[in-house]
């Protein structure tokens, strides 16, 4: 499904949220950059919107890496991320292709609701976060039973699927959204799940009249400052093929640079490299 809607994904996000999601995403990134991270990981990056935004708003030294399991989403975002100087990888959110304590900040937008196993994911995300590292999640939330909630449900159940069909051409792509939000835990319950997974300093702030929330948490321990190259290790992904496999990292090391498996551009090459590009070069 996500491959099918990739060409219209960003446009539909703006339309469905009435343009509000752009501000929510800026707030998410600003919260993730408070401690001046060296390495930021965007889980479920889609077309790389948050990776590019982090590169624009973060320090020059920031290494921003986005992962997604949808090949088409990554293809749709490669030029934007390449121009911004970010990196993309195809990977599973429940089995991240990076080493322990390898990143300083994790961000994700509208991803957690779609995970098959939230506790497995949260435990995995805590594994890769360095001590004191920040987790920032933007997600939809159930709105209760008031008049505003009923109006929201009407919009979400009737207008959103219609927009999805008209713009994406995919009959069922956005029909699952209303039910997925109703099944999702409220902010307090999601905060409890994060705490159960071992995160500290768990908090949230409502946005969009309570239709979404931005959740923040920190990995236990104190952050040790070191270079992004020293800590980031990309795990190998298997034999070369015409399509990216999970764990493959696509890089932009400057104008004309080729992308190569398990190599993070000019920043570091700490994992095994096949030496052959699995993707066309980024245009940076």
Buried (B, 14 or more C-beta within 10 A) or exposed (E): EBBBBBBBBBEBBEBBBEEBBBEBBBBBBBBBBEBEBBBBBBBBBBBBBBBBBBBEEBEEEBBBBBBBBBBBBBBBBBBBBBBBBBBBBBBBBBEBBBBEBBBBBBBBBBBBBEBEEBEBBBBBBBBBBBEBBBBBBBBBBBBEEEEEBEEBBEBBBEEBBEBBBEBBEBEEBBBBBBEEBEEBBBBEEBBEBBBEBBBEBBEBEEBBEBBBBBBBBBBEEEBEEEEBBEBBBBBBBEEEEEEBBBBBBBBBBEEEBBBBBBBBBEBBBBBEBBEEBBBEBBEB
